Amino acid sequence: MGGRKKRRKIIRRKVRKLPKIFYCPRCGKQTVVVEFASSSGVRHAVVKCTSCDLSAEFEVKRFHEAVDAYNVFVDKYYMGEIG
């Protein structure tokens, strides 16, 4: 006759979170921290490596996250703008 009704399997997606600490392009350690500061309507990102003291400050757009500022930092490092 008829069998039992099968239950549908529930598939749950894992939501990935954005990281807060990043890898340093100079020393390779996971010690880079991104902080945001704003003065007179202009938003700045301060990116620092606590291990090798590599740091940079540059202007970012209002909607940029820490990951975006880190990517700009790494691009500037590999282009030779940050020492």
C-alpha positions in Angstrom: 0.0 0.0 0.0 1.1 3.5 0.6 4.3 4.2 2.6 5.0 6.8 5.2 5.3 10.4 4.1 9.0 11.3 4.1 10.1 14.4 5.9 12.0 17.0 3.9 15.5 17.6 5.1 16.2 21.1 6.3 19.3 22.6 4.9 20.9 25.4 6.9 23.4 27.8 5.4 26.2 28.8 7.6 26.6 32.6 7.7 30.3 33.5 7.4 31.5 36.5 9.5 34.0 39.1 8.4 37.3 38.8 10.2 38.5 41.5 12.7 42.3 40.7 12.6 44.2 40.2 9.4 47.6 38.9 8.1 50.5 41.3 7.7 52.0 41.4 4.2 55.5 42.1 5.7 55.9 39.7 8.6 53.1 37.2 7.8 51.7 37.1 11.3 48.0 37.6 12.0 48.3 40.9 13.8 46.9 43.6 11.6 44.1 45.7 13.1 41.9 48.3 11.3 40.5 51.3 13.1 38.3 54.0 11.7 38.5 57.7 12.7 36.5 60.6 11.3 37.3 64.3 11.4 35.4 67.1 9.8 33.3 64.8 7.7 36.2 62.8 6.3 36.6 59.2 7.3 40.1 57.8 7.7 41.3 54.2 8.2 44.3 53.5 10.4 45.8 50.1 9.7 48.5 48.8 12.1 50.5 45.7 12.5 51.3 45.2 16.2 54.2 42.9 15.5 56.4 44.7 13.0 55.0 48.3 13.5 53.9 48.6 9.8 51.2 51.2 9.7 49.3 53.5 7.3 46.5 56.0 7.4 44.4 56.9 4.4 41.0 58.2 3.4 38.2 55.7 2.8 34.6 56.0 1.7 31.8 56.1 4.2 30.5 52.6 3.4 33.8 50.7 3.5 34.3 48.0 6.1 37.5 46.8 7.7 38.1 44.2 5.0 38.0 46.9 2.3 40.5 49.1 4.2 42.8 46.1 4.7 42.7 45.4 0.9 43.6 49.0 0.1 46.4 48.7 2.7 47.8 45.5 1.1 47.6 47.0 -2.4 49.5 50.1 -1.3 52.1 47.9 0.4 52.8 45.8 -2.8 52.9 48.9 -5.0 55.6 50.3 -2.7 53.7 53.3 -1.3 54.0 52.0 2.2 57.4 51.0 3.5 
